[in-house]
């Protein structure tokens, strides 16, 4: 349904505006899909890494998107890998995680933050490799990350940063805050 932010999906695409014979100036565009509508936003690659956070902002400056899935392993022991792209004020990183990795993260978050009660997707033994099921699980994991990152105390949790491939985020944020003083 257009306008419903819970159904948005994001996809990051590289884009170069120069031919190979000219100096490279990378641009990226962000596509947000909201039902049948697409929204494009053109961003300079260096703008992603050099913009600064305002200290009075409510958001922590971390945005993670579960971009795609891939089935791996031999036929008898297949598993799904979820690709997570994370954008901060300092970098853009991508990691691949299994469902069990998300489950371990959930246990750590719920142990450290008792007030976080967002439901984690249940385990499923049968038909877990069907594309429909994998896609629904990916969407649920995306909502889970969105809910966790929406809470400032969880968004600053070091275990979450390590999971997202940005273990240096808290140190970089502190350094920027000190530089502004």
C-alpha positions as CSV (number, residue, x, y, z in Angstrom):
1,X,0.0,0.0,0.0
2,X,1.6,3.4,-1.0
3,X,2.6,5.5,1.9
4,X,2.9,2.6,4.3
5,X,6.6,2.7,5.4
6,X,6.5,-0.9,6.8
7,X,6.3,-2.3,3.3
8,X,9.3,-0.4,1.8
9,X,12.1,-2.3,0.4
10,X,15.5,-0.7,-0.5
11,X,18.0,-1.6,-3.1
12,X,21.4,0.0,-3.6
13,X,22.8,0.2,-7.1
14,X,26.2,1.5,-8.3
15,X,26.1,4.1,-11.0
16,X,28.9,5.8,-12.9
17,X,28.2,9.0,-14.9
18,X,31.5,9.0,-16.8
19,X,32.8,6.7,-19.5
20,X,35.9,4.6,-18.8
21,X,38.2,7.1,-20.4
22,X,37.4,9.9,-18.0
23,X,38.3,10.2,-14.3
24,X,35.9,8.2,-12.2
25,X,33.4,10.0,-10.0
26,X,31.1,7.4,-8.5
27,X,27.5,8.0,-7.9
28,X,25.0,5.7,-6.3
29,X,21.3,5.8,-6.5
30,X,18.9,4.5,-3.9
31,X,15.7,2.9,-5.0
32,X,12.9,2.6,-2.5
33,X,9.9,0.5,-3.6
34,X,6.6,1.2,-2.0
35,X,4.1,-1.0,-3.8
36,X,3.9,-0.1,-7.5
37,X,5.7,3.2,-6.9
38,X,9.5,3.6,-7.1
39,X,11.5,6.5,-5.7
40,X,15.0,7.2,-6.9
41,X,17.5,9.3,-5.1
42,X,20.9,10.1,-6.6
43,X,23.8,10.3,-4.1
44,X,27.5,11.0,-4.6
45,X,29.5,8.1,-3.2
46,X,31.8,10.4,-1.2
47,X,28.7,12.1,0.3
48,X,27.9,8.8,2.0
49,X,31.2,8.6,3.8
50,X,31.8,12.3,4.6
51,X,28.4,13.5,5.8
52,X,28.3,14.1,9.6
53,X,25.8,13.3,12.2
54,X,24.1,16.1,14.2
55,X,24.3,15.4,17.9
56,X,20.7,16.3,18.5
57,X,19.3,13.8,15.9
58,X,17.2,11.1,17.3
59,X,18.4,8.5,14.8
60,X,21.8,6.9,15.3
61,X,22.9,7.2,11.7
62,X,22.8,3.5,10.9
63,X,20.6,2.0,8.2
64,X,20.6,-1.7,7.4
65,X,18.9,-3.4,4.5
66,X,18.5,-7.1,3.9
67,X,19.0,-6.9,0.2
68,X,18.9,-10.4,-1.1
69,X,19.1,-14.1,-0.2
70,X,21.1,-17.0,-1.7
71,X,20.7,-20.8,-1.1
72,X,24.0,-22.5,-0.5
73,X,25.4,-25.9,0.5
74,X,25.0,-29.4,-0.9
75,X,21.5,-30.6,-1.7
76,X,21.1,-32.6,1.5
77,X,22.2,-29.7,3.8
78,X,21.1,-26.5,2.1
79,X,20.9,-23.2,3.9
80,X,20.0,-19.7,3.1
81,X,22.3,-16.7,3.4
82,X,20.9,-13.2,3.9
83,X,23.0,-10.3,2.5
84,X,22.8,-7.2,4.7
85,X,24.1,-3.8,3.5
86,X,24.7,-1.2,6.2
87,X,25.1,2.5,5.6
88,X,26.5,4.8,8.4
89,X,27.8,8.3,8.4
90,X,31.3,6.8,8.0
91,X,31.0,3.9,5.6
92,X,28.9,1.5,3.6
93,X,29.5,-2.2,4.3
94,X,27.9,-5.5,3.4
95,X,27.9,-8.8,5.2
96,X,26.2,-12.2,4.6
97,X,24.5,-13.9,7.5
98,X,22.6,-17.1,8.1
99,X,19.3,-17.3,10.0
100,X,21.2,-18.9,13.0
101,X,23.4,-15.7,13.1
102,X,20.3,-13.6,13.3
103,X,18.9,-15.9,16.0
104,X,22.1,-15.5,18.1
105,X,21.9,-11.7,17.7
106,X,18.3,-11.8,18.9
107,X,19.3,-13.7,22.0
108,X,22.1,-11.2,22.8
109,X,19.8,-8.2,22.3
110,X,16.9,-9.6,24.4
111,X,19.3,-10.6,27.1
112,X,20.8,-7.0,27.3
113,X,17.6,-5.1,26.6
114,X,14.6,-6.7,28.3
115,X,12.3,-4.0,26.9
116,X,12.9,-5.1,23.3
117,X,9.9,-7.5,22.6
118,X,9.7,-7.5,18.8
119,X,8.9,-11.1,17.8
120,X,11.7,-13.0,16.1
121,X,10.7,-15.2,13.1
122,X,10.1,-18.8,14.2
123,X,12.3,-21.7,13.1
124,X,10.8,-23.9,10.4
125,X,12.0,-27.4,9.5
126,X,9.8,-28.3,6.5
127,X,9.7,-26.3,3.3
128,X,12.2,-23.8,4.7
129,X,13.9,-23.5,1.2
130,X,10.8,-22.5,-0.7
131,X,11.3,-19.1,-2.3
132,X,8.1,-17.8,-0.9
133,X,9.1,-18.7,2.7
134,X,12.6,-17.4,2.3
135,X,11.3,-14.1,1.0
136,X,8.8,-13.7,3.8
137,X,11.6,-14.5,6.3
138,X,13.8,-11.9,4.7
139,X,11.1,-9.3,5.1
140,X,10.5,-10.3,8.7
141,X,14.3,-10.0,9.4
142,X,14.3,-6.6,7.8
143,X,11.5,-5.4,10.1
144,X,13.4,-6.9,13.0
145,X,16.5,-4.9,12.1
146,X,14.4,-1.7,11.6
147,X,12.8,-2.1,15.0
148,X,16.1,-2.7,16.7
149,X,17.9,0.2,15.0
150,X,14.9,2.5,15.8
151,X,15.8,2.3,19.5
152,X,18.9,4.4,20.3
153,X,20.2,2.2,23.1
154,X,20.1,-1.0,20.9
155,X,21.4,0.9,17.9
156,X,24.5,1.7,20.0
157,X,24.9,-1.9,21.1
158,X,28.4,-3.2,20.1
159,X,27.2,-6.7,19.5
160,X,24.8,-5.4,16.8
161,X,27.6,-3.4,15.2
162,X,29.8,-6.5,15.0
163,X,26.9,-8.4,13.5
164,X,26.4,-5.6,10.8
165,X,30.2,-5.5,10.0
166,X,30.7,-2.0,11.5
167,X,32.5,-2.8,14.8
168,X,34.4,0.5,14.6
169,X,31.2,2.6,14.5
170,X,31.1,3.7,18.2
171,X,34.8,4.8,18.1
172,X,34.2,6.7,14.9
173,X,31.2,8.5,16.3
174,X,33.1,9.4,19.5
175,X,36.0,10.7,17.4
176,X,33.7,12.9,15.4
177,X,32.0,14.2,18.5
178,X,35.4,15.1,20.0
179,X,36.4,16.8,16.7
180,X,33.4,19.0,16.9
181,X,34.2,20.2,20.4
